Amino acid sequence: MDIKWLVLACALYVGTTSAQRLVTVQPGPLVRTEGSHVTVWCNVSGYREGVEQDFEWSMYLHTAPDREIRMVSTAQQNYAYAVYAQRVNNKEIYVERLGRDSALLHITKVQASDQGVFECYTPNTDGQYLGSYSARTNLTVIPDTLSVTSVAQSLSTVEGDTLQLSCEVTHKTTQHTHLAVGWYLRPAEEPSGTPRDLVTLSREFVLRPGGSYRQRLASGDLRLDKTSASTYRLTIYKLQPADQGQFYCEASEWIQDPDRSWYAMTRKQSDKTTVKVQPTESHPLFGVRRSYEARRVRRGRCELGRTGRRSRNQGSSRQPSPTHQQEAEPTGGLDKQEAELPLGLGKQEAEPTGGLDDQGAELPGVLDKQKAEPTGGLDEKGAEPTGGLNMWNEDEGRSCPGDLEMSSPYWGCRNDAARTMWNSNGTLLAL
């Protein structure tokens, strides 16, 4: 009999202890920066009746540890004391329900005066008191010392250029914290859209590219370098038109809580730099070169080798060959079907170049009506041009459109200011 009573007593004890209420709160101390958004979770278990639980939050100052200051409750609307009433009414402090027995306290902009001990209390719903009904945690509020700066600029670039931007990130937190620094791009075509994540140096000091920039980071066309204790430099090689928009740097300061989870205490952005990327096809310099090459290929039919060079007197006395008399009139050794300018930049149809008119008078070689120079014949002094066609204009200093000039013997366009020149194959040369 004694054994039976002992077993029954043990069963009743186990049933009683298993039904005890247990309230748990996020363990502290929790260190947060002033002005940041603070959250603290609270859970309850072991209650008998399956009813929704209520949560009441209070705090105690370190200077008055026995004085309760009520903050917010899920059960009572006017629960807060005057010191917190206005912030509760403005939804700066509120409780978010995560379930029937779990809730989250929110303080949207924590103040230095909020530092102290926070208590989560759950009213009894069991009809009898068994177990614990509240739990406490400690909140420490520290100044926000994170600084993120970058010089705001407006840059105009060309496709294929290299872009470098620097960002300074500093903090003076005495606690052990980690920084994460990243660069972001707000595309010009989507000014109100989600910024693109270019590359980030995480709190674990791991380089992580954005999804669409993974390949460019792997190929070396995208870099993020920490060049000093506080300087983070972004480098993009071979800029693309899709890269234009607003670039900015963002840094966050992380701290590890006692439960081993990481929390971003504060996050800040730098000023934005606007970058415009002009496609190569529309750039004035490259556009002229490409147009020049296309026209040269399309109209470049020149047969100077069919006739020898001649002096001015010989050219004016020569008569048309009987063989070509009915086909075309002589034009410096070319008939009218073949005498197209190799660089017809200013004319849609070729004109005679260095040949004879119907009366035997010599015709000037024409690039355009305003800039006529002998081409393939004699220059103004009667000397033969060296190195083939001489497109250089000695008087006006240029014969190509824009800032480009014709140059012999390369049969191309050059830019004295930039000290560059393209030959007939489109190869970039240095003067």
C-alpha positions as CSV (number, residue, x, y, z in Angstrom):
1,M,0.0,0.0,0.0
2,D,2.8,2.4,0.8
3,I,4.3,1.9,-2.6
4,K,1.0,2.7,-4.4
5,W,0.6,5.9,-2.5
6,L,4.2,6.8,-3.3
7,V,3.7,6.3,-7.1
8,L,0.4,8.3,-7.0
9,A,2.2,11.2,-5.2
10,C,5.0,11.2,-7.7
11,A,2.5,11.3,-10.6
12,L,0.6,14.3,-9.1
13,Y,3.9,16.1,-8.5
14,V,5.0,15.6,-12.1
15,G,1.7,16.8,-13.4
16,T,1.8,19.8,-11.2
17,T,5.3,20.8,-12.2
18,S,4.8,20.2,-15.9
19,A,1.8,22.7,-15.8
20,Q,3.8,25.6,-14.3
21,R,3.8,28.8,-16.2
22,L,7.2,30.0,-17.5
23,V,7.9,33.5,-18.9
24,T,11.1,34.0,-20.8
25,V,12.5,37.3,-22.2
26,Q,15.4,38.1,-24.5
27,P,18.6,37.8,-22.4
28,G,20.7,40.9,-21.7
29,P,22.5,43.1,-21.4
30,L,21.3,44.4,-24.8
31,V,23.5,47.3,-26.1
32,R,21.8,49.6,-28.5
33,T,22.7,53.0,-30.0
34,E,20.7,56.1,-29.2
35,G,18.0,56.8,-31.9
36,S,17.9,53.2,-33.2
37,H,15.0,50.8,-33.3
38,V,15.0,48.4,-30.4
39,T,13.0,45.2,-30.2
40,V,12.8,42.8,-27.2
41,W,10.9,39.5,-27.4
42,C,8.9,37.8,-24.6
43,N,7.4,34.2,-24.6
44,V,5.2,32.4,-22.1
45,S,4.6,28.6,-21.8
46,G,3.1,26.1,-19.3
47,Y,-0.3,27.7,-19.0
48,R,-3.2,25.3,-18.8
49,E,-6.0,26.9,-20.6
50,G,-5.6,27.5,-24.3
51,V,-6.4,31.2,-24.3
52,E,-4.5,34.1,-25.8
53,Q,-2.0,35.5,-23.4
54,D,-1.5,39.2,-22.7
55,F,1.8,41.1,-22.2
56,E,2.6,44.1,-20.0
57,W,5.9,45.9,-20.2
58,S,7.5,48.1,-17.5
59,M,10.9,49.4,-16.8
60,Y,13.1,50.3,-13.8
61,L,15.8,52.9,-13.7
62,H,19.2,52.0,-12.3
63,T,18.9,55.0,-10.0
64,A,15.5,53.7,-8.7
65,P,15.5,49.9,-9.0
66,D,12.4,49.4,-7.0
67,R,10.2,51.9,-8.7
68,E,8.1,50.5,-11.5
69,I,7.4,52.7,-14.6
70,R,4.7,51.2,-16.7
71,M,5.1,51.4,-20.5
72,V,2.7,49.5,-22.6
73,S,0.2,46.6,-22.4
74,T,-1.8,44.5,-24.8
75,A,-4.7,44.3,-22.3
76,Q,-5.0,47.9,-21.0
77,Q,-5.2,50.9,-23.3
78,N,-4.2,53.5,-20.7
79,Y,-1.5,51.4,-19.0
80,A,1.5,53.7,-19.6
81,Y,2.7,56.2,-17.1
82,A,2.9,59.9,-18.1
83,V,6.5,59.7,-19.0
84,Y,5.8,57.2,-21.7
85,A,2.1,57.9,-22.5
86,Q,2.8,60.3,-25.4
87,R,5.3,58.0,-27.1
88,V,2.8,55.1,-26.8
89,N,0.0,57.2,-28.2
90,N,2.3,58.1,-31.2
91,K,3.1,54.4,-31.8
92,E,6.7,55.1,-31.0
93,I,6.4,52.3,-28.4
94,Y,4.1,49.4,-29.1
95,V,3.8,45.6,-28.7
96,E,3.6,43.3,-31.7
97,R,1.9,39.9,-31.3
98,L,3.9,37.0,-32.8
99,G,1.4,34.3,-31.7
100,R,-0.9,33.3,-28.9
101,D,1.9,33.2,-26.4
102,S,4.7,35.4,-27.9
103,A,5.1,39.1,-28.4
104,L,7.7,41.7,-29.4
105,L,8.3,45.1,-27.7
106,H,9.1,47.9,-30.2
107,I,10.8,51.2,-29.3
108,T,11.3,52.9,-32.6
109,K,13.7,55.6,-31.4
110,V,15.3,54.6,-28.2
111,Q,16.5,57.5,-25.9
112,A,19.3,57.6,-23.4
113,S,16.7,57.9,-20.7
114,D,15.3,54.5,-21.7
115,Q,18.3,52.7,-20.3
116,G,17.5,50.4,-17.4
117,V,15.8,47.1,-16.6
118,F,12.8,46.0,-18.7
119,E,10.2,43.6,-17.3
120,C,7.7,41.5,-19.3
121,Y,4.7,40.4,-17.2
122,T,1.9,38.0,-18.3
123,P,-1.4,38.1,-16.3
124,N,-2.6,34.8,-14.9
125,T,-5.1,32.8,-16.9
126,D,-5.0,29.5,-15.0
127,G,-7.2,30.3,-12.0
128,Q,-4.3,29.5,-9.7
129,Y,-0.7,30.7,-9.5
130,L,1.8,28.2,-10.6
131,G,5.3,29.1,-11.8
132,S,6.7,32.5,-12.9
133,Y,4.7,35.3,-14.5
134,S,7.4,37.8,-15.4
135,A,11.0,38.0,-16.6
136,R,13.6,40.8,-16.8
137,T,16.4,42.0,-19.1
138,N,18.9,44.9,-19.1
139,L,19.0,47.6,-21.8
140,T,22.1,49.8,-22.3
141,V,21.9,52.8,-24.5
142,I,25.1,54.2,-26.0
143,P,25.8,57.2,-28.3
144,D,25.7,56.7,-32.0
145,T,29.2,57.5,-33.3
146,L,29.0,55.9,-36.7
147,S,30.0,58.3,-39.5
148,V,29.8,57.6,-43.3
149,T,31.1,60.2,-45.7
150,S,31.8,60.4,-49.4
151,V,32.3,63.4,-51.6
152,A,29.1,64.1,-53.7
153,Q,30.1,64.5,-57.4
154,S,28.6,64.6,-60.9
155,L,30.8,62.6,-63.3
156,S,30.6,62.2,-67.0
157,T,32.3,59.1,-68.4
158,V,32.5,57.0,-71.6
159,E,31.8,53.4,-72.0
160,G,34.9,51.4,-71.2
161,D,36.3,54.0,-68.7
162,T,37.3,53.2,-65.1
163,L,35.4,54.5,-62.1
164,Q,36.9,54.9,-58.6
165,L,34.9,56.2,-55.6
166,S,36.0,56.3,-52.0
167,C,34.1,56.2,-48.7
168,E,35.2,57.1,-45.2
169,V,33.7,55.0,-42.3
170,T,34.5,55.7,-38.7
171,H,33.1,54.9,-35.2
172,K,34.1,55.4,-31.6
173,T,32.1,52.7,-29.8
174,T,33.8,51.3,-26.7
175,Q,31.9,48.0,-27.1
176,H,33.2,45.2,-29.4
177,T,31.3,45.8,-32.6
178,H,31.8,44.9,-36.3
179,L,31.3,47.0,-39.4
180,A,29.8,46.1,-42.7
181,V,30.4,48.4,-45.7
182,G,28.8,48.2,-49.1
183,W,28.4,50.2,-52.3
184,Y,25.0,50.5,-54.0
185,L,23.7,51.9,-57.3
186,R,20.3,53.5,-57.9
187,P,20.0,53.1,-61.7
188,A,19.1,56.2,-63.7
189,E,16.3,54.4,-65.5
190,E,14.8,53.4,-62.1
191,P,15.3,56.4,-59.7
192,S,12.5,55.2,-57.4
193,G,13.3,51.5,-57.6
194,T,15.2,49.2,-55.3
195,P,19.0,50.0,-55.3
196,R,21.3,47.5,-56.8
197,D,23.8,45.8,-54.4
198,L,27.2,46.1,-56.1
199,V,29.6,44.6,-53.5
200,T,29.7,44.5,-49.7
201,L,32.4,43.7,-47.1
202,S,30.4,41.9,-44.5
203,R,30.8,42.0,-40.7
204,E,32.7,38.7,-41.0
205,F,35.1,40.5,-43.4
206,V,33.9,38.5,-46.4
207,L,33.5,40.1,-49.8
208,R,30.0,39.5,-51.2
209,P,28.9,40.7,-54.7
210,G,25.4,41.6,-55.6
211,G,23.6,39.0,-57.7
212,S,24.0,40.7,-61.1
213,Y,27.6,41.7,-60.4
214,R,29.0,38.3,-59.4
215,Q,30.7,37.7,-62.7
216,R,32.3,41.1,-62.9
217,L,33.8,40.7,-59.4
218,A,35.1,37.2,-60.4
219,S,36.7,38.6,-63.6
220,G,38.3,41.5,-61.7
221,D,36.2,44.3,-63.3
222,L,34.7,45.1,-59.9
223,R,36.7,45.7,-56.8
224,L,36.2,46.8,-53.2
225,D,39.4,47.6,-51.4
226,K,40.1,48.7,-47.8
227,T,42.9,51.1,-48.4
228,S,43.3,52.4,-44.8
229,A,41.7,51.9,-41.4
230,S,38.6,53.8,-42.5
231,T,38.7,54.1,-46.3
232,Y,36.8,51.8,-48.6
233,R,37.4,52.3,-52.3
234,L,35.1,51.0,-55.1
235,T,36.6,50.4,-58.5
236,I,34.7,49.5,-61.7
237,Y,36.7,48.7,-64.8
238,K,35.1,48.8,-68.3
239,L,32.1,50.9,-67.4
240,Q,28.8,49.9,-69.2
241,P,25.9,52.2,-70.0
242,A,23.8,50.2,-67.5
243,D,26.2,51.4,-64.8
244,Q,25.0,55.0,-64.9
245,G,23.0,56.3,-62.0
246,Q,23.6,57.4,-58.4
247,F,26.3,55.6,-56.4
248,Y,26.5,55.7,-52.6
249,C,28.2,53.9,-49.7
250,E,26.3,52.3,-46.8
251,A,27.8,51.1,-43.5
252,S,26.2,49.3,-40.5
253,E,27.5,48.7,-37.0
254,W,26.8,45.2,-35.6
255,I,27.0,43.8,-32.1
256,Q,26.6,40.3,-30.8
257,D,23.9,39.8,-28.2
258,P,24.3,37.3,-25.3
259,D,22.1,34.7,-27.1
260,R,24.9,34.7,-29.9
261,S,22.7,36.5,-32.4
262,W,24.0,39.6,-34.3
263,Y,22.1,42.9,-34.3
264,A,22.6,45.9,-36.5
265,M,22.6,48.8,-34.0
266,T,22.8,51.5,-36.6
267,R,23.0,52.0,-40.4
268,K,23.9,55.1,-42.4
269,Q,24.5,56.2,-46.0
270,S,26.9,58.6,-47.6
271,D,26.1,61.4,-50.1
272,K,25.3,60.2,-53.6
273,T,27.6,60.6,-56.7
274,T,25.8,60.9,-60.0
275,V,27.6,59.1,-62.9
276,K,26.7,59.3,-66.6
277,V,28.1,56.7,-69.0
278,Q,28.0,57.7,-72.6
279,P,27.9,54.7,-75.1
280,T,30.9,54.5,-77.4
281,E,28.7,54.7,-80.5
282,S,27.3,58.1,-79.5
283,H,30.6,59.7,-78.3
284,P,31.7,62.5,-80.7
285,L,35.2,61.3,-81.0
286,F,34.5,57.6,-81.5
287,G,31.4,58.3,-83.5
288,V,33.3,60.3,-86.2
289,R,35.9,57.6,-86.4
290,R,33.4,54.9,-87.0
291,S,31.5,57.0,-89.5
292,Y,34.8,57.8,-91.3
293,E,35.7,54.1,-91.4
294,A,32.3,53.1,-92.7
295,R,32.3,55.7,-95.5
296,R,35.9,54.9,-96.5
297,V,35.0,51.2,-96.9
298,R,31.9,52.1,-98.8
299,R,33.4,54.7,-101.2
300,G,37.1,53.8,-101.2
301,R,37.7,53.0,-104.9
302,C,40.9,54.6,-106.0
303,E,43.1,53.4,-108.8
304,L,46.1,55.7,-108.7
305,G,48.3,52.9,-110.0
306,R,46.7,53.0,-113.4
307,T,48.3,56.3,-114.4
308,G,51.7,57.7,-113.4
309,R,52.0,61.0,-111.6
310,R,52.5,64.0,-113.8
311,S,53.5,67.6,-113.6
312,R,51.0,70.5,-113.9
313,N,52.0,71.2,-117.5
314,Q,51.8,67.6,-118.5
315,G,48.4,67.2,-116.9
316,S,46.9,70.2,-118.8
317,S,48.1,69.1,-122.2
318,R,47.1,65.5,-122.0
319,Q,44.2,64.4,-124.2
320,P,41.6,61.8,-123.4
321,S,42.4,58.3,-124.5
322,P,40.4,57.1,-127.5
323,T,39.6,53.9,-125.6
324,H,37.9,55.8,-122.8
325,Q,36.5,58.7,-124.8
326,Q,32.9,57.3,-124.9
327,E,33.0,55.8,-121.4
328,A,34.3,58.7,-119.3
329,E,36.4,61.8,-119.3
330,P,39.8,61.5,-117.7
331,T,39.9,62.7,-114.1
332,G,43.5,62.4,-112.9
333,G,43.7,58.8,-114.2
334,L,40.2,57.7,-113.1
335,D,37.0,57.6,-115.1
336,K,33.8,59.0,-113.7
337,Q,32.6,55.6,-112.5
338,E,35.7,55.0,-110.5
339,A,36.7,58.5,-109.4
340,E,35.0,58.5,-106.0
341,L,36.8,60.1,-103.1
342,P,38.1,57.5,-100.6
343,L,36.9,59.8,-97.8
344,G,33.7,61.4,-99.0
345,L,32.8,63.0,-95.7
346,G,31.3,66.2,-97.2
347,K,29.7,64.9,-100.4
348,Q,27.2,62.3,-101.2
349,E,28.5,61.9,-104.8
350,A,32.1,62.0,-105.9
351,E,33.6,65.0,-107.8
352,P,36.6,64.9,-110.1
353,T,39.8,65.0,-108.2
354,G,42.9,66.5,-109.7
355,G,41.7,65.9,-113.3
356,L,40.5,68.0,-116.4
357,D,37.3,69.6,-117.3
358,D,35.8,69.8,-120.8
359,Q,38.1,72.7,-121.8
360,G,41.2,70.9,-120.4
361,A,41.4,73.0,-117.3
362,E,42.5,71.3,-114.2
363,L,39.9,70.6,-111.5
364,P,40.7,70.8,-107.8
365,G,40.4,67.7,-105.6
366,V,37.4,68.2,-103.3
367,L,36.7,66.9,-99.9
368,D,33.9,69.4,-99.3
369,K,33.1,72.7,-100.8
370,Q,34.6,74.8,-98.0
371,K,37.9,72.8,-97.7
372,A,39.2,71.9,-101.1
373,E,42.7,70.4,-101.3
374,P,44.3,68.6,-104.2
375,T,44.1,64.8,-103.6
376,G,46.1,62.4,-105.7
377,G,47.5,65.2,-107.9
378,L,49.9,68.1,-107.2
379,D,49.9,70.4,-104.3
380,E,49.8,74.2,-104.6
381,K,53.6,74.5,-105.1
382,G,53.5,71.9,-107.9
383,A,55.3,69.2,-105.9
384,E,54.0,65.7,-105.7
385,P,52.5,64.6,-102.4
386,T,54.5,62.0,-100.5
387,G,53.1,58.9,-99.1
388,G,49.9,58.6,-101.2
389,L,46.9,60.8,-100.7
390,N,47.6,64.0,-98.8
391,M,44.5,65.0,-96.9
392,W,46.3,67.6,-94.7
393,N,45.0,71.1,-95.0
394,E,47.9,73.6,-94.4
395,D,45.7,76.7,-94.4
396,E,42.8,75.8,-92.1
397,G,44.6,73.1,-90.1
398,R,42.0,70.3,-90.6
399,S,39.9,68.6,-93.2
400,C,38.1,66.1,-91.1
401,P,34.8,67.0,-89.3
402,G,34.7,68.0,-85.7
403,D,38.1,68.1,-83.9
404,L,39.7,65.5,-86.2
405,E,42.2,66.3,-89.0
406,M,43.3,64.5,-92.0
407,S,46.9,63.3,-92.0
408,S,49.3,61.9,-94.5
409,P,50.8,59.3,-94.9
410,Y,48.4,57.4,-92.7
411,W,45.3,58.3,-94.7
412,G,43.4,58.9,-91.5
413,C,42.1,61.5,-89.0
414,R,44.1,62.9,-86.1
415,N,43.5,65.1,-83.1
416,D,46.5,67.3,-82.2
417,A,45.0,68.4,-78.9
418,A,44.6,64.8,-77.7
419,R,47.8,63.7,-79.6
420,T,45.9,60.8,-81.1
421,M,45.3,59.6,-84.7
422,W,43.5,56.7,-86.4
423,N,44.9,55.2,-89.6
424,S,42.8,53.7,-92.4
425,N,42.4,50.4,-90.5
426,G,40.9,52.2,-87.5
427,T,44.0,51.6,-85.3
428,L,44.6,54.2,-82.6
429,L,48.1,55.7,-82.9
430,A,49.9,58.2,-80.7
431,L,51.4,61.3,-82.2
